[in-house]
C-alpha cells in the first residue's frame, strides 16, 4: 500500500485549508508540493496525520540540518524561553550567539541577527550601498536571494523578468549574468562604475547544486577588489551546511559580507549578516537602518547557541559527506540498472537530481532536464515514503544513518520499478 492509499485525514485537512488559506498553503513554494499534512517528525523521519512514514530529504527546505526535533536544541530553547522570550532590549544569549558565530565562521568580526534569509539579503545590499556610495549590483541567473521586489526575478530568453504579478520591478538596480562566467563579471565591472556589489550563492544550490568553476570565486574577488565593489556571499543554504565555515571555508575565498540562515539554528527561524567591523558598524552607528522586533529573540539566540556549540564540539560534516556520497552513488547505480537517465551531481550535503543529460554548469544548462517528468517521479517517491523537493535538491542531515540510506535506496528502486 502506498501513502496515497492512506490519506483520508490529509485530504480532509487540505479541503479545510483551502477555505481559509490561499491555495491551502502559507508559502507559494508549497503550491506544487504534495498535499500531505504532518503530525510529527524525529531525526530524519516524518509521520503524517494518516500514520504514513517518510524518510526526509527536504528537511523543511534545509533548516533541519541536525534532523527534526533535536533534543539538545529543544531543551536549550525551552529553558531559555521560560525566563522570557522577547524583551525589546538586550540579553546575554544574543552576545554568546554572536561570539560563537564569529568563532565558528572564522572570518567575520561582527554579525547582525534577523529572522529570514530574504531580510538578511536586503540588509547586506543596503549596507553595501552605504559603504560604497554606489546603487547597483551584479547577480546571477538561477541564484535566489529572496522574494522581495528588488531581487525576485526569473529568466526568459536570457533576460530578467518579473516573477510575480503585482511586483514593482527594480531591474535597473542590478545586472543579471550567467553563473560561472568570470569574463562577463569583469566586463560589467569595467563598464559600470555604479556597481556597488556582486552578490551570489557561492554554490548555486537553489538551482542545480552547481559548484563554482576552479578560479571563478577567486577571479570575482580580485575583480571586485580592483574596481571598488563589494563581494557578498548569500550563504543562506550553504552556510554551516557544506562546512562549519560554509563556502568560505570550502573554497578559501572571503567575501566582504555574507548572509546566513537555515542550518545555523537547528530548525529555528534565524538569519544573520556577517562581516568585518569596519563595514558592520554602519548598523551600530545608526547611519544604516536594520530593525526587527524578533531579531535575536531569546528563542532564536538559544537555538543558535545550542546549534553552534554542537557544530563546534561534535562536527558532523564528514559523516554527512560520506552518507550523502553513498546515496548519490546509489541513486546513480539504480538509475543505470533500470535504464533511467537520472543525473545526480553536486556536493553530498545537498545534491541535485534530474532527468536529462548532465552535468550542468549553469542555470541555462538546467533547461536540458525534463522537469515535468522529475516532478512526476518525486510524487511517486513521496508515495513510496521518500520526501523530496520537486525542484531536484536532496538535503542530508546529521540524523541520516547508514540504515536510512539503505532503506531510501530500496524505496527508490521500488519507485523506479513501479513507475518507469
C-alpha positions in Angstrom: 0.0 0.0 0.0 1.3 3.5 -0.9 0.8 6.7 1.1 -1.9 7.8 -1.5 -4.0 4.8 -0.5 -4.0 6.0 3.2 -4.5 9.8 3.0 -8.0 10.5 4.3 -7.1 12.9 7.0 -4.7 14.8 4.8 -7.4 15.2 2.2 -9.8 16.4 4.8 -7.3 18.9 6.1 -6.5 20.1 2.6 -10.2 20.8 1.9 -10.4 22.8 5.2 -7.1 24.6 4.5 -8.2 25.8 1.0 -11.2 27.6 2.6 -9.1 29.7 4.9 -5.6 29.8 3.4 -4.9 31.0 -0.1 -4.2 27.8 -2.1 -4.3 25.9 1.2 -0.7 26.9 2.0 1.4 29.7 3.6 4.2 29.7 1.1 3.9 29.7 -2.6 6.8 27.2 -2.7 4.4 24.7 -1.4 1.7 25.2 -4.0 3.2 22.5 -6.3 4.1 20.1 -3.5 2.1 17.1 -2.3 -0.8 18.0 -0.1 0.4 15.9 2.9 -0.2 17.1 6.4 2.3 16.1 9.0 1.7 15.2 12.6 5.3 14.8 13.9 8.9 14.3 13.0 12.0 13.0 14.7 15.5 12.7 13.3 15.2 12.1 9.5 11.7 10.6 9.7 8.3 12.3 9.4 4.9 10.8 10.2 1.8 12.3 8.5 -1.6 12.6 10.0 -2.7 9.3 8.5 0.3 7.5 10.0 2.4 7.2 6.9 6.2 7.4 7.5 8.7 9.2 5.2 12.4 9.4 5.1 13.0 13.2 4.8 15.4 14.8 2.3 13.7 18.2 2.2 14.4 19.0 5.8 12.0 21.9 5.9 13.8 23.4 2.8 17.1 23.0 4.6 16.9 24.2 8.2 16.7 20.8 9.9 20.5 20.2 9.4 20.6 18.3 12.7 17.4 16.4 12.0 13.9 17.0 13.2 13.4 18.0 16.9 17.0 17.6 18.2 16.6 17.2 21.9 19.6 19.4 22.9 18.3 22.3 20.8 14.8 22.0 22.1 15.9 21.7 25.7 18.0 24.8 25.4 15.2 26.8 23.8 12.7 25.6 26.4 14.9 26.5 29.3 15.7 29.9 27.9 12.1 30.8 27.0 10.8 30.0 30.5 12.8 33.1 31.6 11.3 35.4 28.9 11.1 35.4 25.1 11.1 39.0 23.6 12.5 41.8 25.8 12.8 44.6 23.3 16.3 45.0 24.7 19.5 43.1 25.0 20.1 39.7 26.8 23.2 37.6 27.4 22.3 34.8 24.9 22.5 37.1 21.9 26.0 38.0 22.8 27.0 34.4 23.2 25.3 33.5 19.9 27.3 36.2 18.1 30.6 35.2 19.7 30.0 31.6 18.7 29.1 32.5 15.2 32.2 34.6 14.7 34.3 31.7 16.2 32.6 29.1 14.0 32.9 31.0 10.7 36.4 32.2 11.4 36.4 35.2 9.1 33.9 37.9 10.2 34.3 40.2 13.2 30.6 41.1 13.7 27.2 39.7 13.0 23.7 41.2 13.0 20.8 38.7 13.5 17.4 38.7 11.8 14.6 36.2 11.1 14.6 35.3 7.4 17.2 34.9 4.7 15.2 37.3 2.5 15.6 40.0 5.1 19.3 39.3 5.6 19.9 39.8 1.9 18.2 43.2 2.0 20.3 44.3 5.0 23.5 43.2 3.2 22.6 45.1 0.0 21.7 48.2 1.9 25.0 48.0 3.8 27.0 47.6 0.6 25.3 50.6 -1.0 26.1 52.7 2.1 29.7 51.6 2.2 30.5 52.1 -1.5 28.2 55.0 -2.3 27.0 53.0 -5.3 23.5 51.8 -6.0 23.6 48.9 -8.4 24.7 45.2 -8.1 25.6 42.2 -10.2 23.7 38.9 -9.7 23.5 35.6 -11.5 20.9 33.6 -13.3 19.3 30.9 -11.2 20.5 32.3 -7.8 17.8 33.0 -5.3 18.1 36.0 -2.9 14.6 36.2 -1.5 11.1 37.1 -2.6 11.2 40.9 -2.2 10.6 43.1 -5.3 14.1 44.3 -5.9 15.6 40.7 -6.1 12.8 38.4 -7.2 13.2 37.6 -10.9 13.0 34.8 -13.4 15.0 34.5 -16.6 13.4 34.4 -20.0 15.4 34.4 -23.2 18.5 35.5 -21.2 16.9 38.5 -19.5 15.4 39.1 -16.2 11.6 39.5 -16.0 9.1 39.8 -13.1 8.3 36.6 -11.3 5.1 37.7 -9.8 2.0 39.8 -10.7 1.9 42.9 -8.5 5.7 43.1 -8.4 7.3 46.5 -8.7 10.3 45.7 -10.8 13.6 47.2 -9.8 15.6 45.6 -12.6 17.5 48.8 -13.2 19.1 48.1 -9.8 21.0 45.0 -11.0 22.8 43.3 -13.9 21.9 39.6 -14.4 24.8 37.5 -15.6 25.3 33.8 -16.4 26.8 31.8 -13.5 30.5 30.8 -13.7 31.3 33.4 -16.4 34.2 35.4 -15.0 34.8 37.4 -18.2 31.2 38.7 -18.1 31.6 39.9 -14.5 34.9 41.7 -15.3 33.3 43.3 -18.3 30.3 44.7 -16.4 32.5 46.0 -13.6 34.7 47.7 -16.2 31.8 49.3 -17.9 29.6 50.3 -15.0 31.1 52.4 -12.2 27.9 52.3 -10.2 28.2 48.7 -9.3 28.5 48.5 -5.5 28.4 44.8 -5.0 28.4 41.4 -6.7 26.1 39.0 -4.9 26.0 35.3 -5.4 25.3 31.9 -3.9 28.9 30.7 -3.7 27.5 27.3 -4.6 24.4 27.5 -6.8 22.1 25.5 -4.5 18.8 27.0 -5.4 19.1 25.5 -8.9 21.2 22.5 -9.6 23.7 22.3 -6.8 26.4 23.7 -9.1 29.8 24.4 -7.7 31.9 27.3 -8.9 34.4 26.5 -11.6 38.1 26.5 -10.4 39.3 30.1 -10.1 35.8 31.7 -10.5 35.4 32.8 -6.9 39.0 34.0 -6.8 38.6 35.8 -10.0 35.4 37.6 -8.9 37.1 38.5 -5.6 40.0 40.0 -7.5 37.7 41.9 -9.9 35.8 43.4 -7.0 38.9 44.5 -5.2 40.3 46.1 -8.4 37.1 48.1 -9.1 36.0 49.1 -5.6 32.9 46.8 -5.5 32.0 44.5 -2.6 31.6 40.8 -2.8 28.5 39.3 -1.0 28.1 35.6 -0.5 24.5 34.5 0.0 25.2 31.5 2.3 21.6 31.1 3.5 21.7 27.5 2.1 25.5 26.7 2.1 26.4 28.3 5.4 27.1 25.8 8.2 26.0 23.0 5.8 28.9 22.4 3.5 31.4 23.0 6.3 31.3 24.8 9.7 32.7 27.8 8.0 30.4 27.4 4.9 31.6 28.0 1.4 34.2 30.4 2.7 36.0 27.5 4.4 35.4 25.1 1.5 36.8 27.4 -1.2 39.1 29.8 0.8 37.6 32.9 -0.7 36.5 35.6 1.8 33.7 38.0 0.9 33.1 41.4 2.3 29.7 40.4 3.6 27.7 37.2 3.8 24.2 36.2 4.8 23.3 33.0 6.7 20.2 31.1 7.7 18.6 27.7 7.6 21.3 25.3 9.1 22.5 27.8 11.7 19.8 27.3 14.3 18.6 23.7 14.4 15.4 24.4 12.6 14.5 27.7 14.2 13.9 30.8 12.1 17.1 32.8 12.4 19.2 34.6 9.9 22.3 36.8 10.0 24.6 39.2 8.1 28.3 38.9 8.9 31.3 40.9 8.0 34.2 43.0 9.2 33.6 45.6 11.9 34.6 48.4 9.6 31.6 47.7 7.4 29.2 46.3 10.0 29.5 49.3 12.4 27.4 51.3 10.0 24.5 49.4 11.6 26.0 50.2 15.0 26.2 54.0 14.5 22.7 54.1 13.1 23.6 55.5 9.7 22.3 52.3 8.1 19.0 51.1 9.5 18.3 47.5 10.2 15.4 46.8 12.6 13.2 44.0 13.7 11.0 43.1 16.7 12.1 39.5 16.8 15.8 40.0 15.9 17.9 37.9 18.3 14.9 36.9 20.4 15.6 34.6 23.3 14.4 31.5 21.4 16.4 32.4 18.3 19.5 33.1 20.3 19.2 29.9 22.4 18.7 27.8 19.3 21.7 29.4 17.6 23.9 28.9 20.7 22.9 25.3 21.1 23.4 24.5 17.4 26.8 26.2 17.1 28.0 24.5 20.3 27.1 21.2 18.7 28.8 22.0 15.4 32.0 23.2 17.2 32.2 20.3 19.7 30.9 17.4 17.5 31.1 18.4 13.9 29.0 16.1 11.7 30.4 17.1 8.4 32.5 14.0 7.5 29.7 11.5 8.2 27.2 13.6 6.4 29.5 13.9 3.4 30.1 10.1 3.4 26.4 9.2 3.7 25.5 11.8 1.1 28.1 10.5 -1.3 26.8 6.9 -0.8 23.3 8.0 -1.5 24.4 9.8 -4.7 26.4 6.8 -5.9 23.5 4.5 -5.0 21.0 6.6 -7.0 23.3 6.7 -10.0 23.7 2.9 -9.8 20.0 2.3 -9.6 19.3 4.6 -12.5 21.8 2.8 -14.7 20.5 -0.6 -13.7 17.0 0.5 -14.6 18.0 2.3 -17.8 17.0 5.7 -16.4 18.7 8.9 -17.5 18.9 10.3 -13.9 21.7 12.9 -13.5 23.0 13.2 -9.9 25.5 15.9 -9.1 26.6 18.4 -6.6 28.0 18.3 -3.0 26.9 15.3 -0.8 25.4 17.6 1.8 22.9 19.0 -0.7 22.9 17.5 -4.2 20.7 17.7 -7.2 18.9 15.1 -9.3 17.2 15.5 -12.6 16.2 13.6 -15.8 18.4 14.6 -18.7 22.0 14.9 -19.9 24.5 16.2 -17.3 26.5 17.6 -15.8 25.0 21.1 -15.7 27.3 24.1 -15.1 24.9 27.0 -15.0 21.2 27.9 -15.0 20.7 27.7 -18.7 22.1 24.1 -18.9 19.4 23.1 -16.4 17.0 23.6 -19.2 18.1 20.3 -20.7 16.3 18.5 -17.8 12.8 17.2 -18.1 11.2 19.0 -15.1 7.7 17.6 -15.6 9.0 14.0 -15.6 11.0 14.7 -12.5 8.0 16.2 -10.8 6.0 13.0 -11.5 8.9 11.0 -10.2 9.1 12.9 -6.9 5.4 12.5 -6.4 5.9 8.8 -6.8 8.8 8.8 -4.4 6.6 10.5 -1.8 4.0 7.8 -2.4 6.7 5.3 -1.5 7.8 7.2 1.6 10.7 9.3 0.4 10.1 13.0 1.0 12.0 15.2 -1.5 11.6 18.5 -3.3 10.3 18.5 -6.9 13.0 21.1 -7.9 15.7 18.5 -7.6 17.6 19.2 -4.4 18.2 16.5 -1.8 19.3 17.6 1.6 21.3 15.4 4.0 21.2 15.8 7.8 23.3 14.7 10.8 20.4 12.4 11.6 20.6 10.2 8.5 22.2 6.9 9.4 23.6 4.2 7.1 20.4 2.2 7.6 18.4 5.2 6.4 20.4 5.3 3.2 19.9 1.6 2.7 16.1 1.9 3.2 16.0 5.0 0.9 17.7 3.2 -1.9 15.2 0.3 -1.5 12.3 2.7 -1.7 13.8 4.5 -4.7 14.3 1.2 -6.5 10.7 0.2 -5.8 9.6 3.5 -7.2 11.6 3.1 -10.4 10.3 -0.3 -11.0 6.7 0.8 -10.4 6.8 4.0 -12.5 9.5 3.9 -15.1 
